[in-house]
Amino acid sequence: MDEVKQLVAHIFVELGAKDVFNLRETLFLEYGRCLAVAYRAGALSAVWCCTDGIIEFRNAEGKALETSSVPEEPRSSSAAA
């Protein structure tokens, strides 16, 4: 998941986020499996759908800004600790 968090932080910077060092992260779990991870930096947000390997980036109004694919390896390790 660290690779995904780094990718999200990098794209947040590209989209204009100023403080990605205090990135908020929320896990969505079901029966011990991570289904999604939500990230927030200022007014920007992103949701990584762990099973699909897609990260969707949105602004404060919810407008889609960008979509990115996650490499296969982080996707396969989505079991929660």
C-alpha positions in Angstrom: 0.0 0.0 0.0 3.0 2.4 0.4 3.5 2.4 -3.3 -0.1 3.5 -3.8 0.1 6.2 -1.2 3.3 7.5 -2.9 1.5 7.5 -6.2 -1.5 9.3 -4.7 0.7 11.9 -3.1 2.6 12.5 -6.4 -0.6 13.0 -8.3 -2.0 15.3 -5.6 1.1 17.5 -6.0 0.5 17.5 -9.8 -3.1 18.6 -9.2 -1.9 21.5 -6.9 -2.0 20.1 -3.4 0.3 22.0 -1.0 0.6 19.6 2.0 0.8 16.0 1.0 2.9 15.1 4.1 -0.3 15.1 6.2 -2.2 12.9 3.8 -5.3 11.5 5.5 -6.0 7.8 4.8 -9.2 5.9 5.5 -9.5 2.1 5.0 -12.8 0.5 4.0 -12.7 -3.2 5.2 -15.1 -6.1 4.9 -14.3 -9.5 6.6 -10.6 -8.6 6.9 -10.2 -7.5 3.3 -9.4 -4.0 2.2 -12.1 -3.0 -0.4 -11.0 0.6 -0.8 -8.8 3.3 0.6 -9.7 7.0 0.6 -7.1 9.7 0.7 -7.5 13.4 1.3 -5.1 16.3 1.0 -6.7 19.7 1.5 -9.6 20.0 -1.0 -8.5 17.0 -3.1 -9.6 13.5 -2.5 -8.9 10.1 -4.1 -10.4 6.7 -3.7 -8.4 3.5 -4.6 -10.7 0.6 -5.3 -8.4 -2.2 -4.2 -10.0 -5.0 -6.3 -10.1 -3.0 -9.5 -6.7 -1.3 -9.1 -8.2 2.1 -10.1 -7.6 5.4 -8.2 -10.1 8.2 -8.9 -9.1 11.8 -8.0 -11.7 14.4 -7.3 -11.9 18.1 -6.2 -13.9 19.6 -3.3 -17.0 19.7 -5.4 -16.7 16.0 -6.3 -15.7 16.7 -9.9 -13.6 13.9 -11.4 -10.1 15.2 -12.1 -8.1 12.1 -13.1 -8.1 8.4 -13.0 -4.9 6.3 -12.5 -4.2 2.6 -12.6 -2.3 0.8 -9.8 0.4 -1.8 -10.7 -0.7 -5.4 -10.1 1.4 -6.1 -7.1 -0.2 -3.7 -4.6 -3.6 -5.0 -5.7 -2.9 -8.5 -4.8 -1.8 -7.7 -1.3 -5.1 -6.1 -0.2 -5.7 -8.3 2.8 -5.9 -6.2 6.0 -3.5 -6.8 8.8 
